[in-house]
C-alpha cells in the first residue's frame, strides 16, 4: 500500500474527500516528524510507538575492495509495533531472553 492507496482508504472509511483525507494524513506525518525532531516519543494506541534512538559510530567493510569505512554516530527513528498490531498481523510472540 502506498500513500495514494492509504489516502483513498481513509477517504472511503471516514466519508471524506480524497483532498481532506490527504490533508489529514499530511498532518499526521508532520506531527510525528515535529515531535521526533523535538526528541519526543509518539505513541498511537492500537498501532505502536515512534521514538528516537542513538546509533554508535562503527566501522564497516566496503563490499568493493574491503576497505574499512567509519560510519558516524547518529540518531534514528524507530517504530515499535503495539500489541494490537502484532495480533492483527499474526506476529509470533517474543521469546523471553535467557541468561
N, C-alpha and C positions, 0 to 999 in steps of 0.2 A: 504494500500500500504506500503510495506516495502522498505528498501534501495535497495535491488536487483531489485525490480519492478521499482523503480524510475530510477535506472541506465539504465535498458532496455528501458524505455520510453524516457529518454534523448538521448540515442544512436540512437533510431529509429527516433525521431523528428529532431535531429541535424545532422543526417547522419554521426555518429561517430561509432567507435568500442566500445564495452562494456568496454574495458580497458580504452580508452580515456574518456568515459563518467564517469566511476568510479573515475578517477583522477580528473576530473572537479568537481564532487560532493564533493570529499575529500577536494579539495582546497577551495571550498565554506564553508564547515563546519569548516575547520581550520581557515579561515579568520574571520568568525563570532566569533569563540572561542577566537582568539587572540585579536580582537577588544573589546569584552566584558571584557576580563581579564585586559585590559588597562583602562577600565571604559568608553569606547566609546559606542555610540549608533550605530546600524546598521540598516539603512533604505533601504528597497528594494522596489522600485516603483512597484506598482501593486500587491505586496504581503503583506508587513507590516513592522513593526519595532521591532527589538530585543533591549532590554535595561535592565539595572540592576536596581533593587530596593532594599531598605533595609527593612528587616523584623525585627520588635521589638522582644525582648525577651518576652516570655509569659509562663504562667502556664497552663497545661492541666491535665485532669484526666485520669489516666491509666484505660483502659477498665477492666482489671483484678485487682480487689482489690480497685479501686477508689483512689489510692494514687496520690497526686499532684506531677507532674513532670515538671521541668523547661526546656523549650526549649530555647537555647541561641539565641541571635540576629545573623543574617547572611544576606548576600547578595544573591539574587536570580535573575535568568534571567527570564524576562517576554517577551511574544510576544503579540503585539497588531496588529490585522489584519487591513489591509488598506481598503479603500472604495471599490476598485475593487474586492478584495477577498470577502468582505462582500456581495457585489452584486452578485458575481458568485455563492455563496453558498446559497443565498436567506435568509441571516440573517435578523431578524426583526430589524427595525431601533431602535436606542437607544431612550428611553423615556427621555425627559428633566427632570432634577431634580426640584422638587417642594419644596418650603420652608415651 
